[in-house]
Amino acid sequence: MTIGDARFFAHSGPYTVATVADVAGGTAPEADLLLTGVAPLHAAGPKEVSFLDNRRYAAALEGTSAGAVIVHPEMLARVPAGTVPIVTTEPYAGWARVAALFYPAPPLRPGVHPTAFVAEGAQVDPSSEVGPFALVEAGAEVGPRCRIGPYAAIGEGVVVGPDCRVGAHASLSHALLGARVYVYPGARIGQEGFGFATTASGFLSVPQLGRVLLGDDVEVGANSTIDRGSTGDTVIGAGSRLDNLVQIGHNVRLGRCCVVVAQVGIAGSAIVEDFVQIGGQAAIAGHICIGKGARIGAQAGVMSDVVPGAALVGSPAQPRQEFFRQVAAVKRMARDR
């Protein structure tokens, strides 16, 4: 198993156990050991660090040859002799920080590539990188320490806040981005929403006069689309994560720290409050409200308001326990025939 192929990932290290434990936010006994990288439990060697966050893999922990392992205090007794335990109440978060320590993001190469085009009147901070064939149109602003990928398009008036990354072939228009926003390759942000009037002679497009506002630390997955608002704004709250192939309609307001998994569609003017989780391929009808902390299962069809904290599955969506009672009843009927 190849971890961190050098063709694609820069590597740093080695690091002492004390340094790795500090980065992980954990504690470890003193050990005269230099760690050179990261690996999963079954593949890690005596100079690598691994982790356990799921009890189902406890057997893999007991059989690991890792030099160190990041674990929850409850799993400490199952760490094998010869492996240094790094103990933290948040092992997965610790693993994320340690993996980033050994494999940091590639450094910026400040400047505008000779093939890129920055229009007169656009502002690109000198500390930012604008890649090959990228476009920054008039009136756009690219803040400090940003990376604009190859063939990306930053439309007129768009504001890209500090430390943002815009992937290859992504396009932004009518949008204001906060700090540390990551727009993955191929995403389309700020295009016209799906709005039209029906007349006797056909459809009449309605002007879409709003914007897209992306809060700090938002991530928009590859080939996802976020329509600008029609009369108001489409808003994605700080810290929210959109997977690949997500569609957000015009005027949607997504709260803070929401998770929206691949192939979800959220129709226009829906309100999704803070900390909502939406599983893959779920569909959210327009003009409804999903309450704070609700969880929507994969492929669910949500057609009416959802109370805060609810857990829904199925299409039409219904409370999880009720749905599985119905499934069990149908199975009993089939078995008893």
Buried (B, 14 or more C-beta within 10 A) or exposed (E): EEBBEEEEEEBEBBBBBBBBBBBBBBEBEEBEBBBBBBBBBBBBEEBBBBBBBEEEBBEBBBEBBBBBBBBBEEBEEBBEEEBBBBBBEBBEBBBEBBBEBBBEEEEBEBEBBEEBBBEEEBEBBEBBBBBEBBBBBEBBBBBBBBBBBBBBBBBBBBBBBBBBBBBBBBBBBBBBBBBBBBBBBBBBBBBBBBBEEEEEEEEEEBEBEBBBBBBBBBBBBBBBBBBBBBEBBBBBBBBBBBBBBBBBBBBBBBBBBBBBBBBBBBBBBBBBBBBBBBBBBBBBBBEBBBBBBBBBBBBBBBBEBBEBEBBBBBBEBBBBEEBEEEEEEEEEEEEEE
